[in-house]
Amino acid sequence: MVAILMFSFPPTVWGDNEVYYISTGAGFLFYNDNIDEKTCLDYAFDGEFSFGRYLYENMALELVAGYIHDGHKRSAIRAYSLGLAAVWNYPLSQKTRLFAGGGIAYYYSEFDGYIKGIRTVDDDNRLGTNIFAGAEFDFGSRLFGRFQCGYRFIKNLRFDHKTLDPSGFSIIMKAGFRF
């Protein structure tokens, strides 16, 4: 299904008609729930790698692989994700665009630490969603940078019958290349 969507539409895109792009970036995830009271975790590293295809000049689909890691104060949580996102662009100038989007992702998570003082080592997986917005800046015809803010909805991860909600706000700086 993803391959059909990403490769079947005729593209109408920016610049020299580059249809595809890759981007990678890193930032932080700030939890929204009281996860810090349960585990002593406070914020996480948030990294992404994206492969995108412009469907139209102002719309693209992205296949996104992600990694979240928080390892503070005797506890650690790691999450690996694979998802699909739709991105809409709004041009401000020839080299600057605003964008917004949303998507769905599969999260595989591992926890090793203490939840409410009880030692817990377990893993879980969940389907999650995310929304995001930001600004994109061109550094030539093919290179670009992105500043992206968003919210990840990763609800009810269960580790040894204890529930954590690592949903939260994400801030990521990305660099990319169109081809």
N, CA, C and O of each residue as an XYZ file, in Angstrom:
716
protein
N       0.816     -1.187      0.000
C       0.000      0.000      0.000
C       0.870      1.265      0.000
O       0.632      2.197     -0.768
N       1.883      1.276      0.878
C       2.778      2.432      0.944
C       3.493      2.623     -0.385
O       3.600      3.746     -0.879
N       3.988      1.523     -0.971
C       4.695      1.617     -2.256
C       3.776      2.145     -3.346
O       4.207      2.931     -4.189
N       2.535      1.731     -3.342
C       1.577      2.221     -4.342
C       1.396      3.726     -4.192
O       1.417      4.457     -5.182
N       1.217      4.192     -2.961
C       1.038      5.628     -2.737
C       2.279      6.426     -3.100
O       2.176      7.491     -3.707
N       3.456      5.921     -2.733
C       4.682      6.698     -2.926
C       5.175      6.721     -4.371
O       5.903      7.640     -4.749
N       4.802      5.742     -5.183
C       5.372      5.673     -6.525
C       4.353      5.806     -7.652
O       4.750      5.780     -8.817
N       3.067      5.948     -7.366
C       2.096      5.938     -8.447
C       1.599      7.308     -8.881
O       1.055      7.432     -9.978
N       1.765      8.349     -8.056
C       1.276      9.665     -8.425
C       2.285     10.395     -9.300
O       3.487     10.306     -9.052
N       1.817     11.120    -10.325
C       2.748     11.940    -11.111
C       3.187     13.148    -10.292
O       2.337     13.865     -9.764
N       4.480     13.392    -10.172
C       4.937     14.487     -9.320
C       4.910     15.849     -9.997
O       5.147     15.964    -11.200
N       4.622     16.859     -9.222
C       4.799     18.254     -9.599
C       5.497     18.870     -8.407
O       4.862     19.111     -7.380
N       6.804     19.135     -8.518
C       7.585     19.443     -7.322
C       8.397     20.721     -7.457
O       8.362     21.409     -8.477
N       9.140     21.015     -6.372
C       9.969     22.205     -6.271
C      11.193     22.122     -7.172
O      11.609     21.046     -7.603
N      11.746     23.275     -7.436
C      13.076     23.392     -8.034
C      13.241     22.679     -9.353
O      12.447     22.864    -10.276
N      14.278     21.858     -9.441
C      14.617     21.155    -10.671
C      13.870     19.834    -10.786
O      14.400     18.871    -11.338
N      12.669     19.779    -10.281
C      11.816     18.599    -10.339
C      12.383     17.404     -9.599
O      12.220     16.268    -10.046
N      13.045     17.636     -8.481
C      13.452     16.527     -7.628
C      12.194     15.936     -7.010
O      11.384     16.656     -6.426
N      12.033     14.642     -7.138
C      10.816     13.979     -6.687
C      10.990     13.400     -5.293
O      10.039     13.388     -4.510
N      12.183     12.920     -4.967
C      12.428     12.235     -3.706
C      13.336     13.071     -2.803
O      14.035     13.971     -3.269
N      13.314     12.762     -1.520
C      14.255     13.383     -0.597
C      14.497     12.451      0.582
O      13.683     11.585      0.903
N      15.637     12.660      1.208
C      15.948     11.998      2.469
C      16.290     13.097      3.469
O      16.802     14.153      3.101
N      16.002     12.834      4.721
C      16.386     13.786      5.764
C      16.666     13.017      7.041
O      16.116     11.941      7.273
N      17.514     13.579      7.848
C      17.827     12.993      9.141
C      17.971     14.117     10.145
O      18.359     15.233      9.801
N      17.651     13.806     11.397
C      17.731     14.852     12.394
C      17.697     14.310     13.805
O      17.458     13.126     14.042
N      17.943     15.210     14.727
C      17.966     14.848     16.143
C      17.373     15.984     16.960
O      17.401     17.149     16.563
N      16.838     15.608     18.112
C      16.255     16.592     19.006
C      15.871     15.952     20.320
O      16.506     14.996     20.766
N      14.829     16.480     20.941
C      14.407     16.032     22.254
C      12.909     15.785     22.289
O      12.137     16.448     21.597
N      12.511     14.812     23.114
C      11.114     14.532     23.402
C      10.879     14.863     24.876
O      11.563     14.332     25.751
N       9.918     15.737     25.146
C       9.581     16.145     26.507
C       8.239     15.515     26.863
O       7.218     15.842     26.257
N       8.237     14.620     27.835
C       7.036     13.872     28.202
C       5.948     14.794     28.731
O       6.224     15.789     29.402
N       4.713     14.445     28.416
C       3.573     15.220     28.862
C       2.947     14.651     30.130
O       2.376     15.396     30.926
N       3.048     13.340     30.323
C       2.434     12.679     31.465
C       3.356     12.777     32.684
O       4.430     13.376     32.611
N       2.941     12.201     33.773
C       3.749     12.229     34.995
C       4.744     11.065     35.006
O       4.965     10.440     36.043
N       5.338     10.781     33.850
C       6.305      9.683     33.734
C       7.512      9.907     34.645
O       8.114      8.946     35.124
N       7.868     11.169     34.886
C       9.018     11.453     35.751
C       8.751     11.050     37.203
O       9.680     10.645     37.902
N       7.519     11.149     37.666
C       7.198     10.728     39.032
C       7.228      9.208     39.176
O       7.564      8.692     40.242
N       6.878      8.487     38.105
C       6.842      7.024     38.151
C       8.220      6.404     37.945
O       8.505      5.342     38.499
N       9.091      7.059     37.147
C      10.335      6.416     36.704
C      11.595      7.235     36.928
O      12.689      6.688     36.787
N      11.504      8.492     37.262
C      12.636      9.428     37.340
C      13.174      9.810     35.961
O      14.229     10.438     35.876
N      12.483      9.451     34.883
C      12.874      9.887     33.542
C      12.293     11.271     33.308
O      11.201     11.575     33.788
N      13.022     12.122     32.563
C      12.535     13.479     32.390
C      12.376     13.913     30.935
O      11.364     14.532     30.606
N      13.310     13.623     30.065
C      13.202     13.930     28.642
C      14.045     12.904     27.896
O      14.854     12.202     28.503
N      13.857     12.817     26.585
C      14.533     11.775     25.807
C      15.189     12.350     24.560
O      14.767     13.383     24.040
N      16.229     11.666     24.086
C      16.786     11.924     22.759
C      15.758     11.439     21.745
O      15.151     10.385     21.936
N      15.557     12.191     20.677
C      14.590     11.838     19.636
C      15.277     11.993     18.283
O      15.587     13.113     17.877
N      15.519     10.893     17.584
C      16.163     10.927     16.282
C      15.270     10.360     15.199
O      14.468      9.462     15.457
N      15.403     10.883     13.978
C      14.576     10.426     12.856
C      15.391     10.340     11.578
O      16.339     11.097     11.370
N      15.000      9.404     10.731
C      15.471      9.319      9.356
C      14.231      9.198      8.483
O      13.377      8.349      8.737
N      14.121     10.045      7.447
C      12.939     10.064      6.593
C      13.311      9.876      5.131
O      14.318     10.402      4.657
N      12.488      9.124      4.431
C      12.542      9.028      2.975
C      11.206      9.550      2.473
O      10.155      9.005      2.812
N      11.246     10.606      1.665
C      10.001     11.230      1.219
C       9.874     11.286     -0.289
O      10.855     11.220     -1.030
N       8.630     11.411     -0.714
C       8.321     11.567     -2.131
C       7.248     12.634     -2.271
O       6.187     12.555     -1.651
N       7.546     13.642     -3.104
C       6.549     14.670     -3.387
C       5.477     14.070     -4.284
O       5.778     13.510     -5.338
N       4.230     14.190     -3.862
C       3.119     13.767     -4.705
C       2.660     14.923     -5.575
O       2.300     14.747     -6.739
N       2.683     16.105     -4.984
C       2.358     17.350     -5.665
C       3.308     18.405     -5.133
O       4.083     18.134     -4.215
N       3.263     19.582     -5.683
C       4.199     20.634     -5.283
C       4.147     20.904     -3.784
O       5.181     21.166     -3.170
N       2.978     20.846     -3.194
C       2.823     21.193     -1.785
C       2.484     20.005     -0.895
O       2.060     20.201      0.244
N       2.658     18.780     -1.382
C       2.332     17.619     -0.562
C       3.329     16.498     -0.797
O       3.707     16.211     -1.932
N       3.748     15.870      0.294
C       4.675     14.742      0.211
C       4.244     13.654      1.194
O       3.559     13.921      2.181
N       4.660     12.428      0.899
C       4.520     11.309      1.830
C       5.912     10.934      2.304
O       6.858     10.919      1.516
N       6.040     10.631      3.595
C       7.328     10.242      4.156
C       7.225      8.890      4.842
O       6.261      8.608      5.553
N       8.228      8.068      4.618
C       8.435      6.851      5.387
C       9.473      7.224      6.441
O      10.582      7.636      6.101
N       9.121      7.084      7.719
C       9.947      7.621      8.804
C      10.370      6.508      9.763
O       9.535      5.754     10.265
N      11.677      6.417     10.009
C      12.211      5.512     11.033
C      12.731      6.382     12.170
O      13.417      7.378     11.937
N      12.401      6.001     13.398
C      12.787      6.834     14.523
C      13.390      6.046     15.669
O      13.258      4.825     15.749
N      14.056      6.772     16.554
C      14.671      6.186     17.744
C      14.524      7.180     18.886
O      14.885      8.349     18.754
N      13.993      6.710     20.005
C      13.843      7.521     21.207
C      14.603      6.820     22.327
O      14.462      5.611     22.509
N      15.408      7.572     23.079
C      16.163      6.971     24.173
C      16.241      7.936     25.345
O      16.586      9.107     25.183
N      15.917      7.429     26.519
C      16.038      8.191     27.750
C      16.683      7.276     28.773
O      16.108      6.244     29.116
N      17.843      7.619     29.262
C      18.557      6.776     30.207
C      19.102      7.562     31.375
O      20.317      7.699     31.519
N      18.228      8.079     32.206
C      18.627      8.887     33.354
C      18.278      8.182     34.658
O      17.282      7.463     34.724
N      19.076      8.378     35.683
C      18.729      8.053     37.064
C      18.212      6.620     37.260
O      17.093      6.440     37.738
N      18.983      5.621     36.909
C      18.696      4.202     37.152
C      17.596      3.607     36.272
O      17.262      2.436     36.456
N      17.031      4.330     35.353
C      15.992      3.800     34.469
C      16.316      4.180     33.033
O      16.935      5.212     32.771
N      15.884      3.320     32.099
C      16.095      3.603     30.678
C      14.894      3.118     29.879
O      14.355      2.040     30.127
N      14.490      3.933     28.921
C      13.461      3.532     27.971
C      14.003      3.786     26.580
O      14.595      4.831     26.311
N      13.797      2.818     25.695
C      14.174      2.937     24.293
C      12.956      2.592     23.453
O      12.219      1.661     23.776
N      12.742      3.337     22.378
C      11.641      3.055     21.466
C      12.150      3.181     20.041
O      12.846      4.136     19.696
N      11.797      2.212     19.227
C      12.131      2.207     17.799
C      10.806      2.335     17.063
O       9.831      1.677     17.427
N      10.759      3.169     16.038
C       9.486      3.366     15.341
C       9.676      3.293     13.829
O      10.749      3.575     13.295
N       8.605      2.909     13.169
C       8.529      2.916     11.710
C       7.142      3.407     11.358
O       6.145      2.835     11.797
N       7.072      4.478     10.558
C       5.770      5.067     10.285
C       5.652      5.719      8.932
O       6.608      5.773      8.158
N       4.469      6.212      8.664
C       4.140      6.901      7.428
C       3.511      8.241      7.795
O       2.628      8.300      8.651
N       3.962      9.317      7.149
C       3.449     10.656      7.443
C       3.121     11.391      6.151
O       3.774     11.190      5.126
N       2.109     12.238      6.211
C       1.769     13.141      5.113
C       2.210     14.544      5.513
O       1.987     14.966      6.648
N       2.834     15.265      4.589
C       3.386     16.590      4.865
C       2.850     17.582      3.829
O       2.931     17.342      2.624
N       2.302     18.699      4.319
C       1.836     19.761      3.439
C       2.745     20.961      3.602
O       3.072     21.351      4.723
N       3.159     21.556      2.472
C       4.062     22.712      2.465
C       3.311     23.965      2.042
O       2.422     23.915      1.192
N       3.678     25.083      2.643
C       3.147     26.377      2.244
C       4.331     27.307      2.003
O       5.041     27.650      2.949
N       4.563     27.727      0.742
C       5.739     28.556      0.453
C       5.595     29.986      0.980
O       4.578     30.647      0.769
N       6.646     30.444      1.674
C       6.721     31.842      2.093
C       7.557     32.649      1.110
O       7.287     33.824      0.861
N       8.574     31.999      0.558
C       9.426     32.606     -0.470
C       9.956     31.452     -1.320
O       9.544     30.305     -1.150
N      10.858     31.763     -2.222
C      11.399     30.726     -3.094
C      12.236     29.705     -2.312
O      12.358     28.559     -2.744
N      12.807     30.097     -1.183
C      13.679     29.201     -0.420
C      13.171     28.875      0.985
O      13.857     28.191      1.745
N      11.995     29.349      1.333
C      11.467     29.125      2.681
C      10.025     28.647      2.610
O       9.206     29.205      1.881
N       9.727     27.603      3.380
C       8.382     27.052      3.429
C       7.986     26.747      4.872
O       8.824     26.385      5.698
N       6.725     26.897      5.152
C       6.151     26.359      6.373
C       5.582     24.992      6.024
O       5.171     24.764      4.887
N       5.556     24.089      6.984
C       4.966     22.776      6.707
C       4.219     22.286      7.936
O       4.485     22.708      9.062
N       3.293     21.397      7.693
C       2.530     20.749      8.766
C       2.186     19.356      8.289
O       2.072     19.109      7.088
N       2.023     18.453      9.230
C       1.699     17.100      8.837
C       1.297     16.234     10.009
O       1.202     16.682     11.152
N       1.069     15.000      9.686
C       0.701     14.026     10.691
C       0.920     12.635     10.152
O       1.054     12.435      8.945
N       0.955     11.681     11.052
C       1.185     10.323     10.604
C       0.872      9.294     11.657
O       0.386      9.600     12.746
N       1.164      8.073     11.299
C       0.945      6.925     12.160
C       2.236      6.122     12.190
O       2.944      6.046     11.186
N       2.547      5.521     13.334
C       3.797      4.772     13.459
C       3.606      3.580     14.394
O       2.774      3.600     15.301
N       4.393      2.557     14.144
C       4.466      1.393     15.011
C       5.676      1.590     15.922
O       6.780      1.821     15.430
N       5.490      1.504     17.234
C       6.551      1.699     18.214
C       6.847      0.389     18.935
O       5.947     -0.240     19.491
N       8.099     -0.012     18.921
C       8.574     -1.120     19.751
C       9.399     -0.495     20.865
O      10.372      0.205     20.587
N       9.033     -0.730     22.111
C       9.668     -0.062     23.246
C      10.235     -1.066     24.237
O       9.662     -2.133     24.459
N      11.365     -0.709     24.827
C      12.006     -1.515     25.874
C      12.194     -0.637     27.104
O      12.549      0.536     26.992
N      11.951     -1.216     28.279
C      12.151     -0.488     29.516
C      13.007     -1.318     30.448
O      12.788     -2.521     30.594
N      13.988     -0.680     31.083
C      14.850     -1.334     32.064
C      15.079     -0.332     33.198
O      15.848      0.618     33.054
N      14.412     -0.554     34.307
C      14.571      0.381     35.413
C      13.512      0.191     36.467
O      13.063     -0.925     36.726
N      13.117      1.291     37.071
C      12.178      1.259     38.190
C      10.932      2.054     37.851
O      11.016      3.206     37.424
N       9.758      1.424     38.046
C       8.478      2.104     37.909
C       7.835      2.085     39.291
O       7.515      1.023     39.824
N       7.653      3.263     39.860
C       7.125      3.416     41.224
C       7.915      2.578     42.223
O       7.341      1.961     43.119
N       9.247      2.562     42.060
C      10.137      1.875     42.984
C      10.279      0.379     42.778
O      11.019     -0.266     43.520
N       9.600     -0.193     41.802
C       9.654     -1.635     41.545
C      10.493     -1.896     40.296
O      10.242     -1.317     39.239
N      11.488     -2.769     40.426
C      12.372     -3.098     39.292
C      11.554     -3.723     38.166
O      10.790     -4.662     38.389
N      11.725     -3.188     36.942
C      10.949     -3.631     35.789
C      11.871     -3.741     34.580
O      12.594     -2.800     34.250
N      11.838     -4.899     33.926
C      12.553     -5.103     32.667
C      11.564     -5.789     31.728
O      11.189     -6.940     31.951
N      11.143     -5.084     30.677
C      10.120     -5.632     29.785
C      10.122     -4.840     28.480
O      10.808     -3.826     28.356
N       9.346     -5.320     27.512
C       9.161     -4.594     26.261
C       7.689     -4.621     25.882
O       6.924     -5.439     26.392
N       7.298     -3.731     24.992
C       5.921     -3.641     24.522
C       5.929     -2.971     23.159
O       6.919     -2.350     22.771
N       4.830     -3.096     22.436
C       4.701     -2.401     21.156
C       3.306     -1.817     21.051
O       2.343     -2.358     21.594
N       3.220     -0.710     20.347
C       1.965      0.017     20.202
C       1.955      0.756     18.872
O       2.998      1.077     18.302
N       0.757      1.011     18.404
C       0.557      1.909     17.288
C       0.376      3.304     17.881
O      -0.386      3.484     18.831
N       1.068      4.278     17.328
C       0.968      5.648     17.818
C       0.752      6.606     16.657
O       0.875      6.229     15.492
N       0.433      7.825     16.984
C       0.249      8.861     15.968
C       1.095     10.068     16.344
O       1.576     10.189     17.470
N       1.264     10.952     15.378
C       1.979     12.194     15.660
C       1.480     13.303     14.754
O       0.991     13.055     13.652
N       1.608     14.518     15.231
C       1.340     15.711     14.435
C       2.570     16.602     14.572
O       3.256     16.574     15.594
N       2.842     17.391     13.538
C       4.036     18.235     13.575
C       3.866     19.431     12.651
O       3.011     19.437     11.766
N       4.692     20.439     12.874
C       4.725     21.643     12.041
C       6.106     22.260     12.181
O       6.840     21.968     13.125
N       6.448     23.120     11.224
C       7.742     23.769     11.308
C       8.051     24.592     10.088
O       7.161     24.961      9.322
N       9.335     24.879      9.915
C       9.817     25.680      8.796
C      10.946     24.930      8.095
O      11.738     24.231      8.726
N      10.996     25.094      6.783
C      12.024     24.450      5.961
C      12.756     25.536      5.178
O      12.133     26.446      4.629
N      14.084     25.431      5.133
C      14.925     26.426      4.469
C      15.824     25.723      3.456
O      16.458     24.719      3.781
N      15.882     26.244      2.231
C      16.744     25.676      1.193
C      18.140     26.284      1.276
O      18.295     27.491      1.457
N      19.162     25.420      1.139
C      20.557     25.851      1.073
C      21.109     25.450     -0.290
O      22.077     24.695     -0.369
N      20.509     25.943     -1.345
C      20.824     25.525     -2.701
C      19.618     24.809     -3.284
O      18.542     24.804     -2.686
N      19.799     24.206     -4.450
C      18.651     23.571     -5.103
C      18.295     22.213     -4.514
O      17.161     21.761     -4.669
N      19.234     21.548     -3.841
C      18.969     20.202     -3.334
C      19.063     20.052     -1.822
O      18.390     19.190     -1.257
N      19.869     20.856     -1.153
C      20.037     20.738      0.292
C      19.010     21.599      1.029
O      18.681     22.699      0.586
N      18.511     21.094      2.145
C      17.567     21.865      2.940
C      17.724     21.534      4.413
O      18.282     20.499      4.780
N      17.222     22.429      5.248
C      17.187     22.225      6.693
C      15.776     22.425      7.198
O      15.004     23.190      6.620
N      15.437     21.734      8.282
C      14.103     21.834      8.861
C      14.192     22.035     10.367
O      15.037     21.447     11.043
N      13.315     22.866     10.868
C      13.071     22.971     12.294
C      11.658     22.468     12.507
O      10.710     23.042     11.971
N      11.501     21.400     13.282
C      10.220     20.719     13.397
C       9.808     20.571     14.854
O      10.584     20.090     15.680
N       8.597     20.981     15.163
C       7.999     20.788     16.490
C       6.775     19.899     16.312
O       6.066     20.001     15.310
N       6.533     19.037     17.275
C       5.380     18.161     17.138
C       4.955     17.557     18.450
O       5.494     17.869     19.512
N       3.986     16.694     18.350
C       3.495     15.967     19.512
C       3.340     14.505     19.123
O       2.712     14.190     18.112
N       3.912     13.615     19.922
C       3.808     12.171     19.701
C       2.793     11.589     20.679
O       2.875     11.818     21.886
N       1.842     10.841     20.148
C       0.846     10.152     20.962
C       1.240      8.679     21.033
O       0.989      7.918     20.098
N       1.859      8.278     22.146
C       2.268      6.885     22.370
C       1.615      6.474     23.686
O       2.203      6.647     24.753
N       0.432      5.944     23.615
C      -0.378      5.709     24.817
C      -0.215      4.294     25.359
O      -0.054      3.337     24.602
N      -0.259      4.184     26.678
C      -0.433      2.935     27.411
C       0.566      1.828     27.077
O       0.168      0.700     26.787
N       1.844      2.143     27.118
C       2.852      1.088     27.026
C       2.813      0.294     28.328
O       2.799      0.879     29.411
N       2.794     -1.031     28.229
C       2.694     -1.873     29.419
C       3.993     -2.633     29.619
O       4.429     -3.397     28.757
N       4.600     -2.405     30.775
C       5.827     -3.086     31.160
C       5.564     -3.811     32.474
O       5.347     -3.173     33.505
N       5.581     -5.130     32.442
C       5.296     -5.947     33.638
C       4.027     -5.476     34.354
O       4.030     -5.278     35.569
N       2.954     -5.301     33.599
C       1.636     -4.916     34.115
C       1.595     -3.507     34.703
O       0.678     -3.167     35.451
N       2.578     -2.705     34.367
C       2.584     -1.300     34.771
C       2.510     -0.460     33.498
O       3.192     -0.751     32.516
N       1.691      0.570     33.518
C       1.447      1.365     32.320
C       2.235      2.671     32.367
O       2.247      3.373     33.377
N       2.899      2.981     31.241
C       3.573      4.273     31.062
C       2.996      4.947     29.824
O       2.576      4.280     28.879
N       2.982      6.251     29.841
C       2.499      7.043     28.712
C       3.611      8.013     28.299
O       3.663      9.138     28.796
N       4.511      7.582     27.383
C       5.613      8.462     26.987
C       5.250      9.480     25.912
O       6.136      9.974     25.214
N       3.972      9.804     25.765
C       3.562     10.844     24.821
C       4.196     12.165     25.227
O       4.464     12.404     26.404
N       4.433     13.025     24.232
C       5.001     14.307     24.579
C       5.354     15.174     23.390
O       5.146     14.803     22.235
N       5.898     16.346     23.708
C       6.292     17.328     22.702
C       7.692     17.015     22.195
O       8.585     16.663     22.965
N       7.865     17.149     20.896
C       9.127     16.831     20.253
C       9.647     18.059     19.508
O       8.883     18.768     18.852
N      10.949     18.302     19.615
C      11.615     19.367     18.864
C      12.811     18.733     18.159
O      13.675     18.141     18.806
N      12.859     18.858     16.822
C      13.900     18.204     16.034
C      14.460     19.181     14.986
O      13.711     19.912     14.338
N      15.777     19.176     14.838
C      16.455     19.877     13.740
C      16.858     18.819     12.733
O      17.447     17.804     13.104
N      16.544     19.046     11.447
C      16.830     18.055     10.416
C      17.607     18.683      9.257
O      17.519     19.885      9.006
N      18.356     17.853      8.571
C      19.038     18.239      7.335
C      18.619     17.229      6.274
O      18.452     16.044      6.561
N      18.448     17.716      5.035
C      17.982     16.821      3.995
C      18.568     17.102      2.630
O      19.232     18.114      2.405
N      18.301     16.168      1.721
C      18.812     16.231      0.351
C      17.720     15.752     -0.599
O      17.154     14.675     -0.409
N      17.427     16.549     -1.615
C      16.436     16.180     -2.643
C      17.140     15.554     -3.841
O      18.239     15.966     -4.210
N      16.499     14.561     -4.440
C      17.059     13.941     -5.652
C      15.961     13.468     -6.576
O      16.244     12.923     -7.643
